[in-house]
Amino acid sequence: MITPDRAFVERKLQLNEYQVLTEIEPSQIEELGDLNITLFKGENYIYLVDMEGNNFSAEYVIKNDFTENFATNIEMNTAIDQTAEEIMFSVNKKVNSEEFGTLIQQNAEAIKIAWNQISEYIQLMILNENASFVILDKEKKVMMSLDKEGQHFYKDGESIFGEMGVQKVEEERFISFSVDGEYDSQIQNGMAWGIKIKSDGQFYPILSIKNFAMGPKNSDAAYGELELSSCNLVLNGFGTGIKTGGVLISGDPAEQTGVSFLDCNNYKNLISVAPDNDFAYANIMLLDKISFYRNQAGSNSFKIGDEKYCLFTDEGKVFCSTISAKEEIYCAENVLVGGHIYCNNGVEPFSLAEKKTDIEKYNHKAIEEIKKTDIYYYHYKEDTENCKKRVGAIIGENYNCSKEIIGTEGKGIDLYSMLAIAYKAIQEQEEKIEQWQEKEKQKEEIIEKLEKRIEILEQEVLNGKN
């Protein structure tokens, strides 16, 4: 209503919650303030009834060459259409050749909103028995909906292929991202986190679930692939890791001390892998007692044990506290042992002829070599205080030791040579014993002959007297 003093709208009717037109008591007044009425090109008619005393002003531009080039031609119209079933509000505007518009359509089932030239529509409606905020395409098929259960995505306007929302598993609740599937079937659609290129809209999956299949209900037969592309998986935090099969794979990124495989039952180390750092050189540890090392000198070694250990180096050396062999131990050069070597069947050097060369018989007097060697009681410097004293030869200045039994490097006694010399000495002693026995035998034979001769002589003397 327009009066000489003001312009206002008086509202006397409204739609209630059941979409029924009812009377407003008292009526509602909406002030319009200054009222502007846009005139369009061509004839315009304004009808004012019983409006004495009103003042009106108008502005217009005369059409000329300047208005053709610089002035904007604007056409605008609005409409409110109401029927028994729906109310439609529309506003349209044309600027030169460009058309713009908005539409609000309300009925008993939904509220529909559209604007400008966008082909999608927003609609408030009941969908799947839920109050929903829905986006439709230009063919009025559902593209996406939002309701109390979450956000749903449609592939053909009817069926949901994926959703985001709250899911409950037993007593636990999860903010979930999921695609729809069915028991005992392959899941057709995947799920991915990735990068979308702004220039061409191309999507590149970075972390994705692929080739997933569900087994029968109440079974654990589900399987699939979680694929990580173009990125490293970084576990950033002390004690964080991956648990699977009763094993925890974890590390300490801050200290860069490597990765550990721990038994989830007792958190004891199964395998640890450490890089070169300020704490140590690269190494691999198995079960706390087995280690592979990259050494400072550039060599590599393999160690079994802790205080008592066996150490193997890539230089062909073996260091052990104790060596026990059930069958054979073979070494092309040296075996260095700080403690004892125990073996059920003894230590046997190779004695086959095909294993040897430059063979010649030993003709030296072994007894003389034995005489050249003194035997001593002694302790090794590494022996404990209560260790039993050892017995053997000593190599060194002012100590008598036959060169025949000293090892190749001059650091130890060649026990095989020592035994062979002793064996030869026994043979020499046996020869002498056999010679003595032969002489004794000859003596006994001579004595026996003499005794018989004396008996004969004595008998002859007796016979002569008779």
Residue pairs with C-beta under 8 A, 6 or more apart in sequence:
1 7
1 8
1 9
1 10
2 35
2 48
2 51
2 54
3 51
3 54
4 51
4 52
4 53
4 54
6 31
6 32
7 31
7 32
7 33
7 34
7 35
8 29
8 30
8 31
8 32
9 29
9 30
9 32
10 27
10 28
10 29
10 30
11 24
11 27
11 28
11 29
11 30
12 23
12 24
12 27
13 21
13 22
13 23
13 24
14 21
14 22
14 24
15 21
15 22
15 87
16 22
19 107
19 108
37 46
38 74
38 76
39 58
39 60
40 75
40 76
41 73
41 75
48 54
61 67
61 71
72 95
72 96
73 94
73 95
73 96
74 93
74 94
74 95
75 93
75 94
76 91
76 92
76 93
76 94
77 91
77 92
78 89
78 90
78 91
78 92
79 88
79 89
79 90
80 87
80 88
80 89
81 87
81 88
81 90
82 88
85 107
85 108
86 105
86 106
86 107
86 108
87 105
87 106
87 107
88 103
88 104
88 105
88 106
89 103
89 104
89 105
90 101
90 102
90 103
90 104
91 101
91 102
92 99
92 100
92 101
93 99
93 100
93 101
94 100
99 117
100 116
100 117
101 115
101 116
102 113
102 114
102 115
102 116
103 112
103 113
103 114
103 115
104 111
104 112
104 113
105 111
105 112
105 113
106 112
109 125
109 126
110 123
110 124
110 125
110 126
111 123
111 124
111 125
112 121
112 122
112 123
112 124
113 121
113 122
113 123
113 124
114 121
114 122
119 137
119 138
120 135
120 136
120 137
120 138
120 143
121 135
121 136
121 137
121 138
121 140
122 133
122 134
122 135
122 136
123 133
123 134
123 135
123 136
124 131
124 132
124 133
124 134
125 132
125 134
126 132
127 134
127 142
127 145
127 147
128 145
128 147
130 147
130 148
130 149
131 147
131 148
132 145
132 146
132 147
133 145
133 146
133 147
134 142
134 144
134 145
134 146
135 142
135 143
135 144
135 145
136 142
136 143
137 143
137 157
139 157
141 154
141 156
141 157
141 158
142 154
142 157
142 158
143 153
143 154
143 157
144 151
144 152
144 153
144 154
145 151
145 152
145 154
146 152
149 163
149 165
149 166
150 163
150 164
150 165
150 166
150 176
151 163
151 164
151 165
152 160
152 162
152 163
153 160
153 161
153 162
153 163
154 160
154 161
155 161
155 189
159 180
160 180
161 179
161 180
161 189
162 177
162 178
162 179
162 180
162 189
162 191
163 176
163 178
163 180
164 175
164 176
164 177
164 178
165 175
165 176
166 173
166 174
166 175
166 176
167 173
167 174
167 176
167 178
168 174
177 191
178 191
179 187
179 189
179 190
179 191
180 189
181 187
181 188
181 212
181 214
182 214
183 214
183 215
183 216
183 217
184 214
184 215
184 216
184 217
185 213
185 214
186 211
186 212
186 213
187 212
187 213
187 214
187 224
190 205
190 208
190 209
190 210
190 212
191 208
191 209
192 203
192 205
192 206
192 207
192 208
192 209
193 205
193 206
193 207
193 208
194 203
194 204
194 205
194 206
194 207
194 208
195 203
195 204
195 206
196 202
196 203
196 204
197 203
197 204
204 229
204 230
205 227
205 229
206 228
206 229
206 230
206 231
207 226
207 227
207 228
207 229
207 231
208 226
208 227
208 229
209 224
209 225
209 226
209 227
210 224
210 225
210 227
211 224
211 225
212 222
212 223
212 224
212 225
213 222
213 223
213 224
214 221
214 222
215 221
215 222
215 223
234 253
235 241
235 242
235 250
235 251
235 253
236 253
237 253
238 252
238 253
238 254
239 250
239 252
240 250
241 248
241 249
241 250
241 251
242 248
242 249
242 250
243 249
243 264
246 263
246 264
246 265
247 261
247 262
247 263
247 264
247 270
248 260
248 261
248 262
248 263
248 264
248 267
249 259
249 260
249 261
249 262
250 259
250 260
250 262
251 257
251 258
251 259
251 260
255 279
256 275
256 277
257 274
257 277
257 279
258 272
258 273
258 274
258 275
259 272
259 273
260 269
260 271
260 272
260 273
261 269
261 270
261 271
261 272
262 268
262 269
262 270
263 269
263 270
268 288
269 285
269 287
269 288
270 286
270 287
271 284
271 285
271 286
271 287
272 284
272 285
273 283
273 284
273 285
274 280
274 282
274 283
274 284
274 285
275 282
276 282
276 294
281 293
281 294
281 295
281 296
282 293
282 294
283 291
283 292
283 293
283 294
284 291
284 292
285 291
285 292
288 306
289 304
289 305
289 306
290 302
290 303
290 304
291 302
291 303
291 304
292 300
292 301
292 302
292 303
293 300
293 301
293 302
293 303
294 300
295 301
299 313
299 314
299 315
300 313
300 314
301 311
301 312
301 313
301 314
302 311
302 312
302 313
303 309
303 310
303 311
303 312
304 310
305 321
308 321
308 322
309 319
309 320
309 321
310 318
310 319
310 320
310 321
310 323
311 317
311 318
311 319
311 320
312 318
313 319
316 332
316 333
317 334
317 336
318 331
318 335
318 336
319 336
319 337
319 338
320 337
320 338
320 339
321 338
321 339
322 337
322 339
322 340
322 341
322 342
323 329
323 335
323 337
323 340
323 341
323 342
323 343
324 341
324 342
324 343
325 341
325 343
325 344
326 344
327 345
329 335
329 343
329 347
334 409
335 341
338 382
341 347
347 415
349 416
350 356
353 359
362 420
362 424
364 404
365 428
366 421
366 422
366 423
366 424
366 425
366 427
366 428
367 425
367 428
367 429
369 402
369 404
369 405
369 421
369 425
370 402
370 421
370 422
370 425
372 400
372 401
372 402
373 393
373 400
373 401
373 402
373 405
374 393
374 394
374 399
374 400
374 401
375 391
375 392
375 393
376 391
376 392
376 393
376 394
376 399
377 389
377 390
377 391
378 389
378 390
378 392
378 394
379 387
379 389
379 390
380 390
392 413
393 399
393 401
393 405
393 413
393 418
394 401
395 401
395 406
395 410
395 411
395 412
395 413
401 413
402 421
404 417
404 421
405 413
405 414
405 417
405 418
405 421
406 412
406 413
406 414
407 413
407 414
408 414
